[in-house]
Amino acid sequence: MQSKCQYTRLGFLMIVLSLALITSVSASSAINANEVLLSAMSPFEDIIEFALARSHSDVSKALAEADQQATAVKTVLHAAAASKFDTLMTGLHRSAIEKDHHKTASSAVAIFRLLIDSLQTKDLKEPKEVSLLDYAGFKLRVFADAQDPDWNNIRRTVSEAAGWWNTIESKVSQKGLHDAFSTSIRGLKDAAKLGNLPMLLFAAQIELHLVDLLEGDLMLKQ
């Protein structure tokens, strides 16, 4: 007959194994959720680009692609975020039908940010700030597209972008890329300070191109 001490040890072992299994499943679920959200961002990036280019047919195609991923997205979002996603998608469809290109781009940017905010940071392959810098570039281009650009919001977004860059710049291994990105941030700051719209657009576009290189650099260091 097994002793009471042996039963206690077995019970403890079962608890440890159960906790390990729960942790493993939880981590796997988080990684899967991040993959769903990151994949879903691509169509919204396209929608922003096409809306700013006033290409209604391309917006419709990208929106159809976003719709195909919508169900999967909602399954990995918390209830409040899923409800907000539905509301934003409804508005996006409405503005696309009405061919309100600026509102379409604005709605797509808002959804893009919602997806970023829903990422589980500790399970990402690269810092969340990389996606946030991507968002900042798109957001600034949308602000610049307005008939009467809101420079207070532009300056606020530029300040946020500078903060996100400060958080991760020490992790960038390529000096040329680091220096180029720092220059793009300075360009955004100067454009916001001067209220120079062409300069803002140029700096925002450069920043977006550099984000793609940033993703490769930081992922290589994982």
NORSUL-V163409 format. One record per backbone hydrogen bond with DSSP energy under -1.0 kcal/mol. CO is the residue of the C=O (numbers start at 1). NH is the residue of the N-H. If there is no record, write none. Layout:
# NORSUL-V163409
co->{CO:CO}
nh->{NH:NH}
This chain:
# NORSUL-V163409
co->{3:4:5:6:7:8:9:10:11:12:13:14:15:16:17:18:19:20:21:22:23:24:25:26:27:28:29:30:31:32:33:34:35:36:41:42:43:44:45:46:47:48:49:50:51:55:56:57:58:59:60:61:62:63:64:69:70:71:73:78:79:80:81:82:83:84:85:86:87:88:89:90:91:92:93:94:95:99:100:101:102:103:104:105:106:107:108:109:110:111:112:113:114:116:120:121:127:128:129:130:131:132:133:134:135:136:137:138:139:140:143:149:150:151:152:153:154:155:156:157:158:159:160:161:162:163:164:165:168:169:174:175:176:177:178:179:180:181:182:183:184:185:186:187:188:189:190:191:191:196:197:198:199:200:201:202:203:204:205:206:207:208:210:211:212:213:214:215:216:219}
nh->{7:8:9:10:11:12:13:14:15:16:17:18:19:20:21:22:23:24:25:26:27:28:29:30:31:32:33:34:35:36:37:38:39:40:45:46:47:48:49:50:51:52:53:55:54:59:60:61:62:63:64:65:66:67:68:73:74:75:76:82:83:84:85:86:87:88:89:90:91:92:93:94:95:96:97:98:100:101:104:105:106:107:108:109:110:111:112:113:114:115:116:117:118:119:123:124:130:132:133:134:135:136:137:138:139:140:141:142:143:144:146:151:154:155:156:157:158:159:160:161:162:163:164:165:166:167:168:169:171:172:178:179:180:181:182:183:184:185:186:187:188:189:190:191:192:193:194:195:196:200:201:202:203:204:205:206:207:208:209:210:211:212:214:215:216:217:218:219:220:222}
